[in-house]
Amino acid sequence: MLKGKKILLGVCGSIAAYKSALLIRLLVKAGCEVRVVMTSSAKTFITPLTLSTLSKNPAVSSFEKDEQGQWENHVELGLWADLFLIAPASANTLAKMANGLCDNLLLATYLSAKCPVMLAPAMDLDMYKHPATLQNLKTLQSFGHQVLDANHGELASGLVGEGRMAEPEELLDKVESHFAKKKRFEGKQVLITAGPTFEKIDPVRFIGNHSSGKMGLAIAHVLAREGAHVQLIAGPGKYPVDSDSITLVHVSSADEMYEAVGERYPKSDITIFAAAVADYRPVSPAEEKIKKAGESMTIELIKNKDIAAEMGQRKSQTQINVGFALETENEEQHAREKLVKKNFDLIVLNSLNDNGAGFSVDTNKITIFSVDQKPKHFELKSKQKVAEDIVDCIHEKIQS
Ligand code: CTP
């Protein structure tokens, strides 16, 4: 299963670095090509000679390859790998990764890598439990990286607790299951709306809302990782797309979003309406900036098209539509009404009454309703994890 897989192993300064030697042997035996990048403190725990002999490739640690000052190409290393496994990952390196620091070859390679990243932390128990480390691990998970929890046991300090790096056999297991994971949305075409819409009042003003588009973007990444081709129809905002399987289509107004979705909808297998679309727009936006005049002013508004409802009417037997409802009162009732009215297969409810849910924050607390199943309630989680739960429910729906 691992034959020909390109594994880039990052080794940090930790007593657990001795386990890297065994890990490389196991990976090579399983048919992987292994290259090693180490921090300079890792070299005080295990020699590059040992790791390069076992991996049959140079174990690199500096930006310069040789005495002639030839450059070590971290970009090439990062792009080469199918998987970047950092084992052991020290508290120091985890903190630098979480904050985008780049003062050694391992970190430069990490920032250039496009492949999935797995981390096997190793440190003393108090360091492992420190809120700063926990926060860093959470941040790294929110980037989509897989953290392979440290084990409980005797530590180099003589203390007993959590912090021992997972054993090489366990790490090999994780690598195997990473590659074995069947891509559940292979070949599926997905359309996602995200972010706010801006409705023009005049050349400098608009009606908008606080939606950040983070939820739609997180769902796009989970589905792309699972093999789908995603078109993200995004209202104004920042969308750091990190996958070749996501096509970003920028729109501004509800009308533009409607056009962009309508055009692509017939070919979409799954459509997710995560955008906070303005319900109304100014009837006649001014050509020139509106000047201040009387004590009050009125802007006449006209209803926008309901994109989700319209696509719900066009939906075929094989298409799946997923909606969102952000409510402040009678949450369940409103969500259920929208589920039926807009012909959704699933609706994701988040209530502004829940702390940590809603616009602009990195967390969300959701309940998912469908016409024929009991509602599923979820805890407050990062938007990344929430996206995974939503995708699991969509998969269940397709299977049912
Ligand atoms: N939606 C849409 N087009 C619109 C309005 C909403 O596609 N013009 C979608 C949203 O993306 C979301 C769902 O419909 O998936 C519900 O949005 P919401 O704003 O809660 O619904 P409304 O019908 O506008 O109801 P409300 O009166 O609560 O605003």
Boltz pocket constraint, residues with backbone or C-beta under 6 A from the ligand:
constraints:
  - pocket:
      binder: B
      contacts: [[A, 193], [A, 254], [A, 273], [A, 274], [A, 275], [A, 276], [A, 277], [A, 278], [A, 279], [A, 304], [A, 305], [A, 306], [A, 307], [A, 308], [A, 309], [A, 322], [A, 323], [A, 324], [A, 325], [A, 326], [A, 338], [A, 342]]
      max_distance: 6.0
